[in-house]
């Protein structure tokens, strides 16, 4: 099913209400389970600093994801290499009740289109934790292919887990 998703590029720090919603997602262990920033206690100050860094970085494009006029997540094209024509994509749908509905997939589709057409990128890459099957499914649905695996990349308190690397090339 196709949903009407809008990606709003961020050129300034979002409103306090949006930041608070975003912070709640980041501080929710279920939502941030596979995030590299999941062990950080997020605050208004830290989130403003993060967003400011992203919107002033010429190698990053940060988007708010809107669905039915509600802010539901974020998507980021980062580590943009204009010379080599590649970038990384990262994404988050913050409300678990919206997971599994195709919203992340549609958001990735739109952000990929932006990267290929507007930024003239030829390759987009992403990585997932080996246990993040939902994210892997979303990437595969968007024609990302598994490019490799880094064994035992995640080695916190639990059993070491692999990082899976996905790539999508412009057709």
MARKOL-602535 format. One record per atom (N, C-alpha, C, O): residue in one letter; x, y, z. Coordinates in pm, whole numbers, plus 50000, padded with zeros to 5 digits. Example, Ala and Ser with C-alpha at 12.3 -4.5 7.8 and 13.67 -1.06 7.14 Angstrom:
a513194943150780;a512304955050780;a513204967050780;a514244966850846;s512854977550708;s513674989450714;s512905000350787;s513415011450804;
END
This chain:
x500844988350000;x500005000050000;x500895012450000;x501895013050071;x500515022449920;x501305034649911;x500685045350001;x499465047350004;x501545052250075;x501115062550166;x501615076050118;x502625076750049;x500915086550155;x501335100050122;x502305104850230;x501905109250338;x503575103750196;x504655107850286;x505255120650230;x505415122050109;x505595129750317;x506345141750279;x507655141950356;x507685139250477;x508715145150286;x510005147250351;x510255162150353;x510245168650248;x510485167650471;x510715181950489;x512175183950525;x512605180150635;x512945189850433;x514355191850460;x514515202250571;x513825212450572;x515415199550663;x515625208550776;x516745218350747;x517875214650717;x516375231150756;x517365241750739;x517515249650868;x518365258450880;x516665246250964;x516755252351097;x516325241951201;x515805231351166;x516555245051325;x516175236051434;x514655235651443;x514015246151446;x514065223751447;x512595222651454;x512035228451584;x512775231751677;x510735229751588;x510055234951706;x510315226251828;x510715214651816;x510085231951944;x510285224652070;x509405212152075;x509835201752123;x508155213252025;x507245201752025;x507805190251943;x507725178651984;x508355193351826;x508935182951742;x510165177051809;x510345164851811;x511005185651865;x512195180651935;x511825171552051;x512455161252072;x510805175252127;x510375166852240;x509875153252194;x510165143052256;x509125153152085;x508645140452030;x509835131851988;x509885119852017;x510785137951919;x511975130951871;x512785125451990;x513235113951987;x512945133552092;x513685129252212;x512985117452279;x513655108052323;x511655117752285;x510915106452344;x511185093552267;x511345082952327;x511245094452135;x511545082652054;x512945077552084;x513165065652105;x513905086852085;x515305082952107;x515525077052245;x516385068352263;x514775081652343;x514905076552479;x514055064152505;x514085058552615;x513295059752405;x512475047752416;x513335035852371;x513735035152255;x513615026752460;x514525015552430;x514015006652317;x514815000752244;x512725005652301;x512174997552191;x512445004152056;x512774997451959;x512305017352051;x512505024751926;x513975025551890;x514345024151773;x514815027851988;x516245030151962;x517105017651981;x518325018551987;x516455006351991;x517144993752022;x518404991351938;x519414986651990;x518354994451809;x519484991751721;x520275004151685;x521145003651598;x520005015251750;x520715027751722;x522045028451796;x522175023851909;x523025034151729;x524325036051795;x524235046751903;x525145048051985;x523145054451904;x522955064952004;x521975060652113;x521465068952188;x521705047652122;x520695042852218;x521135043552363;x520305042852453;x522435044852388;x522925045052525;x523095059252579;x523605061252689;x522665069052500;x522775083052538;x521425087752593;x520385084152538;x521435095452698;x520205101752748;x520025114652669;x520795124052685;x519015115052585;x518775126452497;x517955137152569;x517015134152642;x518345149852547;x517685161452607;x517445171952498;x517945170652386;x516705182252532;x516495193352437;x517845199052395;x518085201252277;x518725201252490;x520045207052460;x520845197952368;x521405202652269;x520915185052400;x521715175952317;x521105174352177;x521825173152079;x519765174552170;x519125172852039;x519285185351953;x519485184351832;x519205196952014;x519445209351938;x520865209451884;x521105213351770;x521805205251967;x523205204651924;x523365194851808;x524055197951710;x522745183151817;x522805173051712;x522215178651581;x522845177651476;x521025184451589;x520365189751468;x521185201151408;x521355201751287;x521685210051492;x522495221151442;x523715215951367;x524065221051260;x524365205751423;x525525199851356;x525125194151220;x525845195851122;x523985187451215;x523535181251090;x523155191650984;x523495190150867;x522455202051025;x521985211650924;x523095221150876;x522945227550773;x524185221950951;x525315230250905;x526375222150833;x527315227750777;x526245208950834;x527195200050767;x526825199150619;x525745194250585;x527705203750531;x527415203450387;x527345189250332;x526895187250219;x527785179550409;x527755165550367;x526615157850431;x526685145650448;x525545165050466;x524395158950532;x523115166250491;x523095178450478;x522055158650471;x520715164050448;x519795156850546;x519665144650544;x519165164750633;x518285159350736;x516845162950702;x516525174550674;x515965152950704;x514565154750670;x513665150350785;x513965140550854;x512585157550806;x511505152950892;x510565144850802;x510345148350687;x510035134050856;x509065125950782;x507685129650833;x507415129050953;x506815133650741;x505435137050777;x504475127550708;x504635124250591;x503485123350784;x502425114650733;x501115119450796;x501025120950918;x500125121950713;x498835127150759;x499035139650845;x498385141350949;x499935148250802;x500265160750871;x500855158851010;x500885168251090;x501305146851039;x501955144151166;x503425141051143;x503785134251046;x504245146051229;x505675143151226;x505865129151284;x505565126851401;x506355119751201;x506435105751246;x507855100151252;x508065089051301;x508825107851204;x510185102651206;x511165111751136;x510855123151101;x512355106551117;x513425114051051;x514145104750954;x514175092550970;x514725110950853;x515565103650759;x516725112750723;x516565124950711;x517875106850707;x519085114650689;x519925108650578;x520155096550572;x520385117350489;x521425113750394;x522685119850451;x522775132050466;x523645111650484;x524825116550555;x526095110750493;x526045101950408;x527215115950539;x528505111950482;x528485113150330;x529035104850258;x527835123850282;x527725126150138;x529115129250083;x529795138450128;x529505121549985;x530765123849915;x530425127949772;x530145119549687;x530445141049747;x530065146149616;x531065141749509;x530665138949395;x532325141249543;x533355137149446;x533165122449405;x533195119249286;x532965113749503;x532795099449474;x531355095449449;x531065084049414;x530435105049467;x529005103249437;x528355092049518;x527655083449464;x528605092349651;x527945082549737;x527535089049869;x528025099749905;x526635082349939;x526205087150071;x525595075550148;x525305064850094;x525415078050277;x524775068550367;x523355073250395;x523095085250398;x522455063950416;x521085067350454;x520795061350591;x521135049850619;x520155069350677;x519735065150810;x518285069650827;x517875079650769;x517525062350907;x516105065550918;x515535060451049;x516085051551113;x514405066551088;x513725062751212;x512245066351200;x511905077851173;x511395056551219;x509965058951237;x509755057551388;x509985046851444;x509335068451452;x509355068951597;x508235062151672;x508415058351787;x507085060451609;x505945054651678;x505795039951638;x505475037051523;x506015030651731;x505925016451697;x504575012251636;x504525002551561;x503495019451667;x502195015851608;x502175018551457;x501275013951387;x503145026051408;x503235028851264;x504215019651192;x504365020551070;x504885011051265;x505825001851204;x505074991251123;x503944987551156;x505714986451019;x505134975750938;x504054980250842;x503344971950786;x503914993250823;x502864998550736;x503415004050604;x502655009450523;x504725002650582;x505315007450458;x505795021850462;x506235027250360;x505695028350578;x506065042450589;x507575044550578;x508025053950513;x508355035950641;x509815036950630;x510235034150486;x511105040950432;x509625024250426;x509955020650288;x509675032350193;x510495035550107;x508535038450208;x508175049950123;x509115061650148;x509495068750055;x509495063750274;x510425074550308;x511795072250244;x512405081550192;x512275059850249;x513555056450188;x513495058350037;x514435063149975;x512375054549979;x512195056249835;x512325071149797;x513005074549701;x511665079849873;x511715094249845;x513105100049868;x513585108149789;x513735096049976;x515075101250006;x516095096249902;x517005103649864;x515945083849857;x516835078449754;x516655086149623;x517625089349555;x515425088849590;x515135096649469;x515795110449477;x516385115149380;x515695116749592;x516335129849615;x517855128649597;x518475136949531;x518435118349656;x519885116449647;x520335114449503;x521315120349458;x519625106049431;x520015103149292;x519785115049199;x520625118149115;x518645121549213;x518295132349119;x518885145849158;x519475152749075;x518715149749283;x519135163249324;x520615164049359;x521285173749326;x521125153549427;x522515153749470;x523455147049369;x524675147649383;x522865140549269;x523645133549165;x524495122049222;x525575118949172;x523965115849328;x524615104549392;x524435092249303;x523405090649237;x525435083649301;x525355071149223;x525185058949313;x524645048749269;x525635059849440;x525555048549532;x525105053349670;x525645062849725;x524115046449724;x523635049049860;x523875036349941;x523595025249894;x524405038050062;x524645026350146;x523985028050282;x523705039250327;x523755016850346;x523155016550480;x523705004350551;x524214995050487;x523605004350682;x523984992250756;x522954989450862;x522264998350910;x522854976750897;x521924972551000;x522594962551094;x523554955751057;x522074961951212;x522414951451308;x521844938451252;x520764938551193;x522534927551269;x522054914851212;x520664910951261;x519954903751191;x520274915551379;x518954911951433;x517864921751392;x516694919651424;x518224932451322;x517234942451282;x516594938151150;x516854944051045;x515774927951157;x515164922051039;x514194931550969;x514084931350847;x513504939951046;x512564949450986;x513314959450897;x512864962450786;x514434964550945;x515214973950866;x515784967150741;x515824973150634;x516224954850756;x516734947450640;x515634945550536;x515884946850416;x514434942550582;x513294940550491;x512994953550415;x512744953250294;x513004964850485;x512734977850424;x513784981150317;x513444985950209;x515034978550349;x516104981250251;x515954972150129;x516084976950016;x515704959550149;x515524950250037;x514334954349951;x514384953349828;x513274958850015;x512084963449942;x512414975349852;x511764977449749;x513424982949889;x513864994549812;x515054991249721;x515785000149677;x515244978349695;x516274973649601;x517704976049649;x518614977249567;x517894976649780;x519244976649835;x519684962049839;x518884953249872;x520924959649806;x521474946049805;x522524944749915;x523244954249945;x522604932949973;x523634930450074;x524994930750004;x525244923349909;x525854939450055;x527194941049998;x528254933850082;x529284929550032;x527964932750211;x528944926350297;x528464925250440;x527344929050475;x529354919950521;x529054917550662;x530344919650740;x531414914950700;x530234926650851;x531364928050941;x531064919351063;x530134922251139;x531814909051079;x531594899351187;x531864905851324;x532824913351341;x531004902551418;x531154906651558;x531404921651574;x532184925851659;x530734929651493;x530894944251497;x530304950051626;x530894958851688;x529134945051663;x528464949651785;x528824939951896;x528424928351894;x529574944751993;x530054935452095;x529874940852236;x530774939852319;x528704946552262;x528414951852396;x528344940752499;x529124931252494;x527424941952591;x527294932352701;x526764918752654;x527074908352712;x525964919052547;x525394906552496;x526374899852399;x527484904652376;x525944888752345;x526744881452246;x527064890552128;x526204898052082;x528294889952077;x528714898251964;x527834895451842;x527494883951814;x527474906051772;x526574904951656;x527224911651535;x528104920151550;x526774907651417;x527344912851293;x526624925551246;x525474928051281;x527344933251167;x526784944751096;x526634940550950;x527564935150890;x525454942850893;x525204939450753;x525164952550674;x524474962050711;x525904952750564;x526014964750482;x525214962850353;x525364952850283;x524374972750325;x523514972850206;x523934984150113;x524424994450157;x523724981949983;x524054992049883;x522964992349777;x522394982149739;x522685004649730;x521795006549616;x522505015749518;x522975026449554;x522585011349393;x523215019349289;x522155025549198;x521115019549173;x522445037449150;x521545044049055;x521475035648930;x522485030448881;x520275034248878;x520085026148756;x520555033748635;x520465028548523;
END
